[in-house]
Amino acid sequence: MCNAAESLLVHRAVAEAFLPGGSGTGRGRTGRDERARALVPDMAVAADKDFATEFLDLKLSVAVVDGLDGAIDHIARYGSGHTEAS
């Protein structure tokens, strides 16, 4: 269904504590940036297009951002313009 989260942006200040235990077992996650993958090595590499993809599946793209501006830039670049939340 179309009301599920597709991407997770995690602030760098909490990424080390949150990502390894707070993001499940790794099944279905993809991570484009090396910061997310460094914290969760079993996370698959994602292409840029994955952050703009509506998976309609048990998948979640994950990225670490430096702050609010980084999150806004990410959403502006990859978002659909109609269902984003922060």
MOBEL-V367590 format. One record per backbone hydrogen bond with DSSP energy under -0.5 kcal/mol. CO is the residue of the C=O (numbers start at 1). NH is the residue of the N-H. Records with the same first field share a line. If there is no record, write none. Layout:
CO->NH ; NH
This chain:
1->4
6->61
8->10 ; 63
10->65
11->14 ; 15
12->16
14->18
15->19
18->22
19->23
21->24
23->26
26->29
28->60
29->44
30->62
31->46
33->37
34->38
35->39
36->40
40->43
44->31
47->50 ; 51
48->51
49->52
50->53
53->55
57->59
60->30
61->8
62->32 ; 33
63->10
65->12
67->71
68->72
69->73
70->74
71->75
72->76
73->77
74->78
75->79
